[in-house]
């Protein structure tokens, strides 16, 4: 709807993350403190997370991807070079002189935000460390990885994410005691 209002110069920043990391995150138990009210965030099965990832990311690219008002940033690229990516974002937003609130190369000062959905930490203010969270590489099961790979394959390639190598998805042969 906003895209059709002449009075709004809509720009879409699309931040995408590896769908296996997203599936791992959606599968964990997290508590959300939303203005003093603590609730448990919804959990999704890997297949549900993968289909939702396809829908949200595919729709974003389909709706705005062919315009100069759309910028896609991979989470993994952001955490590798935060200052460079933030510079690209502020230039895209039409504010090249804006200075993100970096405290040092890997920390920013977060201020109060209004967010509809997302990470349980989205309402946190103060210093925030920009770092790669890749626990999913060791903790997401091979079965879940294969499910997510299969359901997200076309977009995996579009967003330059590798298909899980077999060594990362193989299940242990014996799960019992030795």
Secondary structure, 3 states (H helix, E strand, C coil): CHHHCCCCCCCEEEEECCHHHHHHHHHCCCEEEECCEEEECCCCCHHHHHHHHHHHHHHHHHHHCCCCCEEEEEHHHHHHCHHHHHHHHHHHCCCCCCCCCEEECCEEEECCCCCCCCCCCCCCCEEEECCCCCCHHHHCCHHHHHHHHHHHHHHHHHCCCCCCCHHHHCCCCCCCCC
